[in-house]
Every structure is written in structure tokens, then in C-alpha cells.
């Protein structure tokens, strides 16, 4: 718990951490660092571009935590490295050296790379996931591309929910993950936002929908989803497809949901600034 001695701001904690990284000759390997302030502690996240520096950076972060604790400041830290997906290949059987125990569906062996460090990981594609991905192409190459996208998506998540492939080297690509890869919900919903506000006439049609329902254009985002253009794309025979924007929205990660809502509010603000007549025509819909 923080005490009365804890008078540092988040900016000061960043400065303190930066100085320690510099003195430890690790700052050149840092591509991102941030500190968030909570009621009882700070949370620091440091992202590296070279996995060979990971253990040193974690040790330094532990030392910084101890130093700050002596000053009455509680700091928790996340130190991770940025991984690229180097290779993905389908393999037969599950009797491979170093393969973690577990049931195997369609099995893919993958190599991640971060600077001078590589890490083997394995991805099991379940039978329901394979059926969901078949419309994207049933070849090994198509499946390898889907597994590559799956890994990139998992690696893109930071914060407390990040995936550490060193600690957890086996993943399952299940039906839900396959639906995400099949329908690309974030991209679909973002395109729907763009289409709704790409011109003055499009914006008018979009806002008129809120006039009819009595909802606010900047209120509950579920109401916004109802007025955006719905799911689209080619459909394979017998395929189960999302039938509403809300179903697409539920496929998103929590971070993506926040990003999408922020993007919508930015686009709406831009439309109001570009076409000020919207403020007069839809005053009630646009009211806070």
C-alpha cells in the first residue's frame, strides 16, 4: 500500500525508471514504456525489441520496485518483449522434442523471434476451428496463414493480459478464435463507422436513425452498433455467420472494444467539426 511518503507522480516514476534503464544500458532496447497510476500503486509496462535482454530488464524492474518501496511508493511492473512470427508449419503427430503435453488437433510448430532470441511455440487447431476456417481455404498454406494471424493477434495484446510465449508455449486455436479470424470483426466494425460518417449525406442518414429511435449518437455504444451497417462478406454453404454487429462486437478483445468506441467518438467529433450544420439539424441526437 502507498503511504503518506508516496508523493511521486506517474511522470516522476517514468523518469526514475528511464534513468535506471539508461544506467543499466538497457534503454536502447526499449521501444515502449508507460506508467499508470492507481489508488494504491503504480503499474509500469516496459516493452523491449530484443528478447535476449528480457531477464536483465526484469531484474532491473525488480530492483526499481524495491528502491521505490523504500520511498513509500508501490510499483508493479510488466516487462515483455516484442515478438515477430518467423515460421509456421504444420506437423504430424505430437511426439516432437520439447512439445508440451496435451491433446493435439491439427498441430502447428511455430518459431517466434525477438532480436537475437527465438522461441518455439505450438498451436493446436481444434476440429470446430478448422471447420470455421475452411472458407478461407482448406490448404495447409491457408491454415498456416490463419495460425500466423492468430499468433500476431495474441502478441499484439499488452498490459496484464499479455501472452508470454516463454512461460506458455502451447496455445489452442478454438472455434471462437477461428470466428475472429474468419470475420475480422474489428476491421468490419471500423469500416462500418467510416461508411456511416464518410460524407455529409451519409452522416445525415446515420443520425436520422437516432432521431427515429430517440437515442443519443454518443450514448450507449450498443445503440450505435444497432444503427451501423451490419455484417457482410461472402458466405460458404452451411456456414454459421454473425447476423448482427453485436455478435461481431462480442468477438472483440476488451482492448479492441475500447479502441473501437474511441475511434467512433473521434470520427463523430470530426464529422461535427467538418459539417457544423449537423449541430443544428441533430441538436438533440448530438447532445451529451
Order of alpha helices (4+ residues) and beta strands (2+ residues): alpha-beta-beta-alpha-beta-beta-beta-beta-alpha-alpha-beta-alpha-alpha-alpha-alpha-alpha-alpha-alpha-alpha
